[in-house]
Every structure is written in C-alpha cells, then in structure tokens.
Amino acid sequence: MNFNRPLDIEPPETGPQTRVAQLSPGNRRWVGRLSGAALSLVLTTALASGAWSHYEQYRQVVTTARQSRDLIPQVRVAAVQPSAGTEIVSLPATTSAFSVANVFARASGYIDKREVDIGDRVKAGQLLAEIVAPELDHQIAQAEATLGQLKAALQQAQANRELAKVTWDRDGPLVKQGWLTAQQGTTDIQTLKAQEAGVSVAEANVVAEEAQLQVLHQQKLYQRVVAPFDGVITQRNIDIGSLVQADTTSGTFMFTIMQGNVIRTQVFVPQDEAFGLRPGIGAVVHVPEIPDRAFPGQVTRIANALQPGSRTLLTEIDIPNPDGALAPGIYCTIELHIPRKTPSLTVSADAVIFNKGGLQVAVVENGVVHLRKVAVVRDLGQQVELNSGLKPGDQVILNPAVDLADGSKVHARLQVAELS
C-alpha cells in the first residue's frame, strides 16, 4: 500500500451566503438590488391588502347605517276590543246548608227508641227518637182525676145556684106583698149571688186544670222527637237508654239536621267588582273535586253595605242541589256574572309601555306610531282593561321596542289571536 498518495476528499457544500461571497463584486451588487426590490414588493402588497380590507369594512358600515336609516321595521299589532257587557268574577267560597237545626229534648226521660243515625236522610215530621217518662204518665192521670173533681164541684155549684134562684123566685113576690120579711128577701138575694160566684170559681178551676192537662199532654207529644224539615242527620249525641233533660238552659242536644236540597254560600265581593251586583244575578259554583260539572245558582241576598276594613260586600248565593251532589262545608269557587256599570276597553298586557312618561301604548295610524297615555282599570294578567286614551278598533303594537319613538314609521302585521 502506498501511503504517500494524496487522499480524494470532496470539498464541502457551500450555502447561499458562501456562494454570494464567492461572486465577483459586480454580481454581489446586482443580487442586493433584487433582494430590496422583492422586499419592497412584499411590503407594498401587504399595505394594499390592509387598505382594501379597511375600505371594505368602512363600506359595509356605511351600507348598514344607510339600511338602518332607510329601514321601516315590521311590528305586530292587535286591535283594541270593547270589554264584554258582563264581568265574570271568580271568588273562593265555602258551601253551607240552607237551614241548620240543633234538635233539643223538650221532655225529660230516657231514650226508648232511636230511629235515625248520622248520614240518614229524613223528611219533615219523621220520627227521630222517642222518650219514655213514666212519671209524666202519672202526672197526666193525676191531672185528669183532679179535672174530674173540679167538674163535679162545678156541677154542685151550678145546682146550688139553681136552688138559690128558685128560692128567690118564690120568696120575691111574698116579700113584696109583706108575707115575708125584708130580711128574708135580702138573705135569698145574697145567697143567689154567692152561689153564682161559686159557679164562676168552679168554672175557672176547671179551665186552669184543663190548661195544665194540656201542658202535660204537650209534654207527652214532645216524647216523640220529629224532624223539623227535610234534610240529613249530621250529628247524633244520644243513644238508647240515654237520659235527656227538658230545660231551656241545660237541655240535651240530641241531633243536628241540615237541609241540603239548596246549598248556600257566602262570598265577599271586592269594591271594584261590587258595583252592578244585585239579587237575581247568575252565579256558577265550581268544585275542584268535581271538575266535569258546574252548579248554577243566583245571588239571593246582598248586605248593601261594604265592610269598612276590607272594602268588600257580603253576598249570599243559593244553589239548587236536588241530587245532593254538593255537601255543606266544602271549598269551592264562585263565578259571578256581574253587568258592567261603565264601559271599558281590553288590550293585551304586552302592549303597555311603562317609562318616565307613565303608562302608554303605541298606536299605529297610517303606518305612523303615536304614543298615547292610558289608565288601567283592571289587570287581568295577559290582558288589561283601560278606560281612557284609546277607542275600539285602534291597532296597538305588541312588545314595542325600547327605542320606539312617537312619529316612527312601521309596517303593521295584525295578530288577531293575541286577544282571543
């Protein structure tokens, strides 16, 4: 091997800067000019692109502003409707029986029979219970015997009176003729008067004893406790063998009976709805537990004076209940159909504007907006009743924009369903 021969080693690759460095001075100046021109071209292109983008944005803003200035917005409107001639008012109430009676004992004694219990329906005059009182029977027998004695005494007094009258009729002419003394005549006259007085006393005794006997017989009748009217037994406090007392202060409370063929309810109608209320106005009762049925009735009595504290009018409604579907003491709602005293207008609550100008609505006339002040009479939730500022048929804007101004031009689109 020859170690003295030189190695074949390739020179390293050269980069652009190395190549430029290897160029002649004239060529290096030409390359520098090309690089500057390219850089200037890139900068010019970037500036032109930015200017064009800025111009496009400006043009879009100008176009949008022009469109906003010239755009006529479209709004939904609804026609103002006159309120119905009858106002329907719904109020909570509680049913009660038309008549309620607590049956007390009028005779003292023990319960011998009890014919009814809680929940039984009874008719007027039907036997509820029977009281037995043996001592009352003894009192009646004694009174009847006493009456017989008094009648016999009356007959005796009448006989004595007749004898005295016969004696005077015989002795009177003899006294006048002088055959008998005047003393004898006076004695006969006074005897007749005494016998007549005796008859009067006997007659009075008979009448008094007959009255006492009648009281005892009435107490005997009170031993049969009967229903005062048609109804249902709602409470029972006695049973067979119970002792009852006939006393005005400590009498025994036996039964409670309610008349349920007519149901009565009482409601307190607020002042703003009480005007126009009168007897005969229709009413409808709704019970939550009977949703598929309505019970019609009518106003029968009103207090004619409002409660000072609550400003409400006490009103009673009678509801026919022939089938007993309604029970006393249940919660219900009463719909009163009250005729209106003053007319009003109904609009959607979405049309009312509340701002520094007060309550207003926006009315569209010939495509131009007019803001009108209004006064709300009643707030019905989705609707409100007004009594000024509008007239039937006016088209009011629903959900007006915040920046809606008086005199603005709009395109109206009628929404009939808003006030349905």
Protein Blocks (a to p, Z undefined) as FASTA:
>chain_A
ZZkbccddddddddfklmmmmpcfklmmmmmmmmmmmmmmmmmmmmmmmmmmmmmmmmmm
mmmmmmmmmpccdddddddddddfbdcdddddddddfbdcddddfbecddfbdfbdehia
cdehiafbdcddfklmmmmmmmmmmmmmmmmmmmmmmmmmmmmmmmmmmmmmmmmnopac
fklmmmmmmmmmmmmmmmmmmmmmmmmmmmmmmmmmmmmmmmpccdfbdcddfbdcbdeh
iacdddfklcccfbdcddfkbccddddddfklmgopaghiacddddfklmmbccddddfb
dehiacfklopacdddddddfkomacghiacddddddddfbdcddddfklpccdfkopad
dddeehiacddddddfbdghjaccdfehiaehiacdehiafklcehiacdddddfklmZZ
